[in-house]
């Protein structure tokens, strides 16, 4: 969205913005969110907790079926193939990576804890 543009962002633009906000968090904050979500808790910083919640909703939209075992295996294999290709081709990513199998598992944990308290 450009400055002065009055049109509402598309769902795809909103999703990309949520993914970017997550990847712009410090690695320590993302790590703490993952650790706390395993225990079913939210991050103590409300801003970080909401960024994590929005990221999880972008990865696993509400009402979407949770990925099955076979899909996780295929996604994991694709992750490693893409990683190898990036190493060989020397890709420089400019946007956050698309969520993969491990991201979906992490998002599922965050969503199970419920939304952060307002």
N, CA, C and O of each residue as an XYZ file, in Angstrom:
472
protein
N       0.849     -1.171      0.000
C       0.000      0.000      0.000
C       0.891      1.229      0.000
O       1.840      1.319      0.779
N       0.586      2.165     -0.867
C       1.373      3.381     -1.010
C       0.850      4.471     -0.082
O      -0.328      4.467      0.275
N       1.722      5.409      0.314
C       1.249      6.531      1.138
C       0.162      7.311      0.406
O       0.282      7.588     -0.787
N      -0.891      7.661      1.124
C      -1.990      8.393      0.519
C      -2.998      7.515     -0.182
O      -4.031      8.005     -0.637
N      -2.724      6.230     -0.280
C      -3.637      5.285     -0.919
C      -4.750      4.947      0.067
O      -4.475      4.531      1.193
N      -5.993      5.119     -0.342
C      -7.119      4.895      0.561
C      -7.743      3.520      0.398
O      -8.680      3.186      1.122
N      -7.252      2.722     -0.526
C      -7.821      1.389     -0.710
C      -7.352      0.470      0.408
O      -6.225      0.576      0.892
N      -8.222     -0.417      0.799
C      -7.896     -1.369      1.863
C      -6.936     -2.422      1.313
O      -7.034     -2.809      0.148
N      -6.013     -2.881      2.150
C      -5.099     -3.922      1.682
C      -5.851     -5.229      1.422
O      -6.839     -5.538      2.088
N      -5.371     -5.970      0.457
C      -5.986     -7.256      0.145
C      -5.610     -8.268      1.224
O      -4.648     -8.050      1.961
N      -6.345     -9.359      1.329
C      -5.984    -10.392      2.303
C      -4.556    -10.908      2.096
O      -3.863    -11.218      3.065
N      -4.119    -10.999      0.850
C      -2.758    -11.466      0.581
C      -1.729    -10.476      1.112
O      -0.696    -10.874      1.649
N      -2.016     -9.173      0.960
C      -1.104     -8.153      1.480
C      -1.068     -8.164      3.000
O      -0.008     -7.997      3.603
N      -2.236     -8.362      3.624
C      -2.289     -8.438      5.086
C      -1.512     -9.648      5.591
O      -0.788     -9.560      6.583
N      -1.665    -10.769      4.909
C      -0.956    -11.991      5.298
C       0.555    -11.782      5.209
O       1.293    -12.162      6.118
N       1.010    -11.179      4.117
C       2.435    -10.913      3.949
C       2.944     -9.947      5.026
O       4.054    -10.109      5.533
N       2.135     -8.948      5.370
C       2.525     -8.002      6.424
C       2.654     -8.717      7.768
O       3.572     -8.425      8.535
N       1.737     -9.658      8.065
C       1.828    -10.425      9.318
C       3.075    -11.286      9.342
O       3.738    -11.389     10.374
N       3.403    -11.908      8.214
C       4.621    -12.724      8.140
C       5.857    -11.853      8.323
O       6.807    -12.255      8.995
N       5.852    -10.664      7.730
C       7.003     -9.761      7.867
C       7.184     -9.302      9.311
O       8.304     -9.250      9.819
N       6.060     -8.965      9.974
C       6.165     -8.530     11.373
C       6.791     -9.621     12.232
O       7.607     -9.330     13.106
N       6.419    -10.864     11.992
C       6.970    -11.987     12.757
C       8.474    -12.111     12.529
O       9.236    -12.261     13.484
N       8.900    -12.048     11.279
C      10.326    -12.222     10.972
C      11.157    -11.004     11.363
O      12.381    -11.097     11.454
N      10.507     -9.865     11.594
C      11.237     -8.683     12.061
C      11.445     -8.676     13.573
O      12.240     -7.892     14.091
N      10.723     -9.558     14.286
C      10.969     -9.690     15.725
C      12.377    -10.222     15.937
O      12.873    -10.980     15.103
N      13.028     -9.851     17.018
C      14.349    -10.421     17.303
C      14.254    -11.941     17.451
O      13.234    -12.469     17.895
N      15.312    -12.624     17.078
C      15.334    -14.084     17.165
C      15.060    -14.555     18.586
O      14.419    -15.588     18.786
N      15.539    -13.809     19.571
C      15.312    -14.205     20.968
C      13.826    -14.152     21.323
O      13.342    -15.003     22.068
N      13.098    -13.163     20.799
C      11.659    -13.054     21.069
C      10.906    -14.202     20.402
O      10.015    -14.798     21.008
N      11.266    -14.515     19.145
C      10.608    -15.636     18.463
C      10.885    -16.948     19.187
O      10.000    -17.793     19.318
N      12.110    -17.111     19.653
C      12.475    -18.321     20.381
C      11.686    -18.432     21.685
O      11.234    -19.515     22.058
N      11.529    -17.310     22.368
C      10.779    -17.328     23.622
C       9.302    -17.625     23.377
O       8.671    -18.330     24.165
N       8.753    -17.094     22.295
C       7.360    -17.392     21.936
C       7.202    -18.887     21.706
O       6.242    -19.490     22.187
N       8.137    -19.493     20.974
C       8.060    -20.932     20.715
C       8.157    -21.727     22.007
O       7.416    -22.691     22.203
N       9.068    -21.329     22.889
C       9.253    -22.046     24.153
C       7.998    -21.934     25.019
O       7.539    -22.932     25.574
N       7.446    -20.743     25.135
C       6.256    -20.540     25.954
C       5.031    -21.229     25.361
O       4.177    -21.719     26.100
N       4.938    -21.270     24.030
C       3.774    -21.910     23.406
C       3.764    -23.408     23.660
O       2.696    -24.015     23.737
N       4.948    -24.016     23.791
C       5.000    -25.442     24.149
C       4.379    -25.683     25.516
O       3.811    -26.745     25.768
N       4.490    -24.694     26.397
C       3.914    -24.799     27.742
C       2.475    -24.275     27.776
O       1.848    -24.262     28.836
N       1.944    -23.840     26.618
C       0.575    -23.347     26.551
C       0.417    -21.936     27.080
O      -0.673    -21.557     27.507
N       1.491    -21.145     27.059
C       1.458    -19.782     27.588
C       1.766    -18.772     26.489
O       2.272    -19.119     25.422
N       1.448    -17.520     26.779
C       1.723    -16.415     25.860
C       3.001    -15.699     26.281
O       3.446    -15.811     27.423
N       3.577    -14.970     25.346
C       4.748    -14.141     25.645
C       4.309    -13.029     26.590
O       3.216    -12.489     26.420
N       5.131    -12.665     27.590
C       4.723    -11.617     28.533
C       4.573    -10.230     27.891
O       3.788     -9.416     28.377
N       5.301     -9.951     26.824
C       5.162     -8.679     26.113
C       3.926     -8.781     25.218
O       3.887     -9.594     24.295
N       2.916     -7.952     25.499
C       1.653     -8.046     24.769
C       1.824     -7.816     23.276
O       1.158     -8.465     22.469
N       2.705     -6.904     22.902
C       2.949     -6.618     21.478
C       3.496     -7.861     20.773
O       3.024     -8.222     19.695
N       4.476     -8.507     21.371
C       5.062     -9.722     20.796
C       4.019    -10.828     20.741
O       3.945    -11.566     19.759
N       3.209    -10.947     21.795
C       2.169    -11.989     21.831
C       1.169    -11.798     20.694
O       0.748    -12.775     20.075
N       0.782    -10.550     20.408
C      -0.166    -10.299     19.322
C       0.469    -10.519     17.958
O      -0.191    -11.017     17.046
N       1.735    -10.156     17.803
C       2.424    -10.425     16.534
C       2.472    -11.936     16.307
O       2.234    -12.405     15.194
N       2.778    -12.694     17.354
C       2.823    -14.155     17.236
C       1.444    -14.717     16.900
O       1.328    -15.630     16.083
N       0.407    -14.181     17.523
C      -0.961    -14.649     17.267
C      -1.358    -14.389     15.819
O      -1.910    -15.268     15.158
N      -1.076    -13.172     15.321
C      -1.410    -12.839     13.929
C      -0.601    -13.700     12.947
O      -1.121    -14.123     11.915
N       0.677    -13.957     13.276
C       1.507    -14.818     12.439
C       0.910    -16.222     12.387
O       0.816    -16.827     11.319
N       0.512    -16.731     13.542
C      -0.059    -18.084     13.593
C      -1.343    -18.157     12.776
O      -1.602    -19.162     12.115
N      -2.148    -17.096     12.818
C      -3.370    -17.082     12.016
C      -3.056    -16.999     10.524
O      -3.813    -17.520      9.704
N      -1.949    -16.349     10.164
C      -1.558    -16.288      8.746
C      -1.060    -17.640      8.273
O      -1.277    -18.019      7.122
N      -0.386    -18.376      9.167
C       0.144    -19.696      8.805
C      -0.979    -20.731      8.757
O      -1.063    -21.517      7.813
N      -1.835    -20.730      9.770
C      -2.983    -21.644      9.837
C      -4.247    -20.808      9.992
O      -4.666    -20.551     11.121
N      -4.867    -20.375      8.902
C      -6.059    -19.531      9.011
C      -7.161    -20.233      9.800
O      -7.273    -21.457      9.747
N      -7.980    -19.468     10.534
C      -9.072    -20.067     11.299
C      -9.984    -20.894     10.395
O     -10.367    -20.457      9.309
N     -10.318    -22.068     10.851
C     -11.188    -22.957     10.092
C     -10.463    -23.845      9.095
O     -11.064    -24.771      8.549
N      -9.184    -23.586      8.846
C      -8.430    -24.428      7.909
C      -8.108    -25.751      8.590
O      -7.793    -25.775      9.780
N      -8.185    -26.837      7.855
C      -7.859    -28.129      8.474
C      -6.376    -28.204      8.810
O      -5.528    -27.692      8.080
N      -6.089    -28.845      9.918
C      -4.691    -29.026     10.279
C      -4.065    -30.012      9.298
O      -4.694    -30.997      8.910
N      -2.822    -29.740      8.900
C      -2.188    -30.616      7.928
C      -2.016    -32.026      8.484
O      -1.725    -32.215      9.665
N      -2.197    -32.990      7.625
C      -2.057    -34.379      8.036
C      -0.614    -34.847      7.992
O       0.285    -34.108      7.593
N      -0.413    -36.074      8.404
C       0.915    -36.669      8.496
C       1.605    -36.713      7.125
O       2.776    -36.353      7.008
N       0.885    -37.150      6.100
C       1.477    -37.265      4.762
C       1.884    -35.883      4.232
O       2.951    -35.727      3.638
N       1.029    -34.899      4.452
C       1.356    -33.548      3.980
C       2.592    -33.010      4.700
O       3.414    -32.331      4.085
N       2.732    -33.302      5.980
C       3.911    -32.854      6.724
C       5.184    -33.490      6.168
O       6.219    -32.828      6.082
N       5.116    -34.750      5.796
C       6.287    -35.436      5.244
C       6.682    -34.806      3.907
O       7.859    -34.534      3.667
N       5.698    -34.577      3.043
C       5.970    -33.966      1.741
C       6.504    -32.547      1.929
O       7.445    -32.143      1.245
N       5.913    -31.791      2.849
C       6.355    -30.427      3.095
C       7.778    -30.392      3.653
O       8.573    -29.532      3.274
N       8.096    -31.315      4.544
C       9.451    -31.374      5.102
C      10.468    -31.703      4.011
O      11.551    -31.119      3.964
N      10.113    -32.637      3.140
C      11.017    -32.976      2.037
C      11.210    -31.768      1.122
O      12.327    -31.486      0.688
N      10.120    -31.055      0.830
C      10.216    -29.858     -0.002
C      11.058    -28.779      0.654
O      11.786    -28.057     -0.027
N      10.963    -28.664      1.970
C      11.767    -27.691      2.707
C      13.248    -27.952      2.500
O      14.010    -27.027      2.218
N      13.661    -29.203      2.638
C      15.086    -29.536      2.495
C      15.556    -29.377      1.051
O      16.692    -28.959      0.822
N      14.719    -29.696      0.084
C      15.080    -29.498     -1.321
C      15.256    -28.006     -1.606
O      16.224    -27.611     -2.256
N      14.320    -27.169     -1.120
C      14.430    -25.722     -1.339
C      15.661    -25.147     -0.637
O      16.313    -24.245     -1.163
N      15.974    -25.661      0.531
C      17.163    -25.213      1.252
C      18.428    -25.527      0.455
O      19.321    -24.689      0.332
N      18.491    -26.734     -0.079
C      19.647    -27.114     -0.892
C      19.744    -26.262     -2.158
O      20.834    -25.835     -2.540
N      18.620    -26.020     -2.799
C      18.620    -25.184     -3.999
C      19.060    -23.754     -3.677
O      19.810    -23.146     -4.440
N      18.598    -23.228     -2.559
C      19.014    -21.883     -2.159
C      20.505    -21.817     -1.905
O      21.153    -20.828     -2.248
N      21.061    -22.875     -1.301
C      22.499    -22.908     -1.040
C      23.295    -22.987     -2.341
O      24.314    -22.315     -2.499
N      22.822    -23.811     -3.263
C      23.524    -24.000     -4.534
C      23.409    -22.748     -5.407
O      24.390    -22.315     -6.012
N      22.203    -22.169     -5.468
C      21.970    -21.024     -6.344
C      22.312    -19.692     -5.678
O      22.387    -18.664     -6.351
N      22.518    -19.704     -4.374
C      22.869    -18.477     -3.664
C      21.753    -17.458     -3.654
O      21.996    -16.269     -3.861
N      20.538    -17.905     -3.417
C      19.385    -17.008     -3.413
C      19.459    -16.035     -2.243
O      19.877    -16.390     -1.141
N      19.044    -14.804     -2.509
C      18.974    -13.764     -1.480
C      17.501    -13.429     -1.256
O      16.920    -12.672     -2.034
N      16.892    -13.974     -0.215
C      15.463    -13.696     -0.010
C      15.218    -12.258      0.414
O      15.946    -11.712      1.242
N      14.185    -11.648     -0.160
C      13.823    -10.285      0.207
C      12.547    -10.274      1.037
O      12.334     -9.347      1.819
N      11.709    -11.267      0.887
C      10.481    -11.395      1.659
C      10.611    -12.578      2.602
O      11.445    -13.457      2.384
N       9.786    -12.609      3.656
C       9.852    -13.747      4.564
C       9.496    -15.026      3.815
O       8.703    -14.997      2.874
N      10.074    -16.135      4.229
C       9.772    -17.394      3.553
C       8.329    -17.817      3.805
O       7.734    -17.482      4.829
N       7.792    -18.547      2.863
C       6.460    -19.108      3.056
C       6.523    -20.114      4.191
O       7.506    -20.845      4.313
N       5.487    -20.164      5.028
C       5.493    -21.113      6.148
C       5.592    -22.555      5.668
O       5.009    -22.934      4.653
N       6.337    -23.339      6.417
C       6.535    -24.742      6.077
C       6.003    -25.603      7.209
O       5.336    -25.101      8.115
N       6.291    -26.886      7.163
C       5.728    -27.853      8.101
C       6.023    -27.495      9.550
O       5.138    -27.605     10.398
N       7.243    -27.071      9.854
C       7.593    -26.746     11.234
C       6.860    -25.486     11.679
O       6.446    -25.385     12.834
N       6.697    -24.528     10.776
C       5.943    -23.317     11.100
C       4.491    -23.651     11.422
O       3.915    -23.074     12.345
N       3.896    -24.572     10.677
C       2.506    -24.951     10.932
C       2.368    -25.602     12.304
O       1.387    -25.365     13.009
N       3.346    -26.419     12.683
C       3.302    -27.049     14.008
C       3.422    -25.987     15.099
O       2.703    -26.036     16.097
N       4.328    -25.030     14.909
C       4.495    -23.961     15.889
C       3.245    -23.080     15.962
O       2.812    -22.691     17.046
N       2.675    -22.773     14.803
C       1.459    -21.957     14.770
C       0.316    -22.667     15.479
O      -0.462    -22.029     16.188
N       0.205    -23.966     15.300
C      -0.849    -24.749     15.953
C      -0.734    -24.619     17.475
O      -1.743    -24.501     18.170
N       0.500    -24.641     17.988
C       0.710    -24.499     19.433
C       0.270    -23.120     19.924
O      -0.381    -22.999     20.961
N       0.631    -22.087     19.168
C       0.260    -20.720     19.557
C      -1.266    -20.559     19.546
O      -1.833    -19.963     20.461
N      -1.921    -21.087     18.519
C      -3.364    -20.969     18.408
C      -4.076    -21.758     19.503
O      -5.129    -21.332     19.977
N      -3.529    -22.888     19.911
C      -4.161    -23.679     20.977
C      -4.142    -22.945     22.308
O      -5.001    -23.190     23.156
N      -3.178    -22.048     22.508
C      -3.106    -21.281     23.754
C      -4.197    -20.195     23.796
O      -4.462    -19.622     24.853
N      -4.820    -19.919     22.655
C      -5.857    -18.893     22.598
C      -5.261    -17.519     22.355
O      -4.045    -17.340     22.432
N      -6.118    -16.547     22.061
C      -5.606    -15.198     21.802
C      -5.035    -14.579     23.085
O      -5.483    -14.890     24.189
N      -4.054    -13.711     22.922
C      -3.513    -13.023     24.095
C      -4.598    -12.194     24.772
O      -5.513    -11.698     24.114
N      -4.493    -12.049     26.070
C      -5.479    -11.282     26.819
C      -5.334     -9.820     26.452
O      -4.228     -9.279     26.436
N      -6.447     -9.189     26.160
C      -6.438     -7.780     25.745
C      -6.096     -6.849     26.880
O      -6.049     -5.634     26.688
